[in-house]
Amino acid sequence: MQVVYSRCCGLDVHKDQVTACVLVLGDNGRREVRAREFATHWKELQKLKMWLHACKVTQVAMESTGVYWKPVWHVLDGQFGLLLANPYHMHNIPGRKTDQKDAEWIADLLAHGLLKASFVPPKPIQELRDLTRYRVKLKGEHNRVHNRVAKVLEDANIKLGSVASDILGQSGRNIIAALIAGEKRPDRLAGKAVSSLRKKQAELELALRGDLSEHHRFLLKELMEDLERIEEKLSRLECEIVQRMGPYQKALERLNTIPGVDWVTAWTIMAELGDDMSQFPDADHAASWAGLVPGSHESAGKRKSSRARHGNCWLRRALCQSAWAVSHKKDCYLTAHFYRRAARSGMKKAILATAHQILIIAFHILRDGTKYQERGGDFYDRLNPEKAQRRLTERLERLGWHVVLKPREAQPVELEPKRKRGRPCKCGERGLECWHTRAAGSDPATKPMPEPKPKARKEAKPPAAPGTCARCAKWGIPCIHARNHKIEGPDAVVAEASTT
C-alpha cells in the first residue's frame, strides 16, 4: 500500500492521559514504532509537543472523543499538520484493543491516507459555536421554567392559560406578581390585565378563582426569580453574539433573505458552517455533514433503513425549525417544495427535505456572495405544465366532473391612468365621459377631442322708454320706480310732469 506520510503520529486521547505512537516508515520497508504516555495538563502537553518535534513528525491524527481532544489540539495547532477523525471510521480489530495498539492503528491509517478529516473551524468560529450552543441551552431552561409555572398554576386551579395565550406575557406577569403578593380577589387580579386581554374581564375573573396556598406562592416566587435570572443571562449573551457577529454582518443579511430564516437561525448557520465554504467540496457534502440526507444501508441488493445519521445536531435543529416555519408561508418556492414532499413521504420527511434545501441555498449564498432569489409558489407547475394539467384534470374526473379545457384568450392589459396633481376629476361622479386623463401609452390622435359647443348669443333687449324701468316695461305696467331714478337730458321735464 502506498505510503503518504513516512513520519506521523497517532494519539489516543482520554480525560487524564494521552497515548502517543510515532510511526516511521523507511524506503526499504523498515517500520519503527515509538510509543509514550503523557498526562493531559498543560505542562505534560508541552512535553508531548517537544517530543514530537524531536521525532521530526509532520502529521498528527487523533480521535474526536467528546471534548477531551480540544486541549491537545490547541497545544499542537500551528506546530504540525493536524487531522481530527471520526471514531466510527477507525475501529480496531475486536479483542486486540489497548491504548498503545489504538494509537498505533491510528498512525498506520494516517500513514497510508485512509483517514477522513473532520471539519474543525477556526478559533473565532469555535467561540461563536460556544455562544450559540449555550444560548440554545438557556432557551431550553427558560422553557422548562415556563412549564413549571404553568404546572403550579394548574395545581392551584387557576386557569390563566385557558384565557391568555401566553401566561408569561405582560398581563400574565402582572397577575402572577399579584398572586405572590397575596391578592385573592378575582376582580382585582383581572384588573391587572393590559392590552387586548382587558376585553376578557369576565372570563379572567372565572379563571382566576382558585385555591392558591402559601406553598404555591413560594414556588411561584422561586420560579419567577429563576425566570428573571435566565432572561438577564440571555440578554447579555445575545449582546455578546451580536458583537462577535460584526465582521459577518453582510453575510448574515444575505442569509436573512431566505424565507423562514431569522437572525437566530442565521447566527447558527454562520457559527456551525463558518464563512469559508471551501471546507466542503460542494453543497451536497455540506448537507451530508449536517446529517440532512437519507442514510445509505444496502446489503445483498436490498436497501434497508434509510434513516439519516446524526450529523451536526445543532445545525439540523435550527434548519428543521426554519423548514416548519416556511411551511406556513404563501406563494413561496420552499412552501411548494415542502407540500410536494409531504404528499409523497409525510410531514416529517418533508421537514427534513426542506431543511436540506435551505442548507443548499445558504451554502451558495455564503460561497458566491449572492442573495436569495424567489422562484414562486407555482414553480413546479411552470416546470411541467402538461403534467400539472393532466394531474388536476384526473383529480376532477375522479370527483365526477366532465372536464373540458379551453385556452383562455389573451386580454389586453389595462394600465391605470396617470394621476395628475391638483383637484381630482369628478366626471365619473357626474356620469360624464372623462377627457381629463388618457390611458398611459395610448395615442392621443386616436381619441377625438370633443367639439366645443357654440355659446348662444343673448338677444339685445329694446331700450326702455324714458321714465320707465326695464322690469315695469316687461310686465306692461306703469313704472313705479321712475321717481327713484334720475333722468338727465330733455326728457327730464316730461318724466317729472308724468309723475306728478
Summary of the structure (lengths in Angstrom):
residues: 500
radius of gyration: 43.1
end to end distance: 150.4
largest distance: 159.8
contacts: 1296
relative contact order: 0.05
helix: 51%
strand: 8%
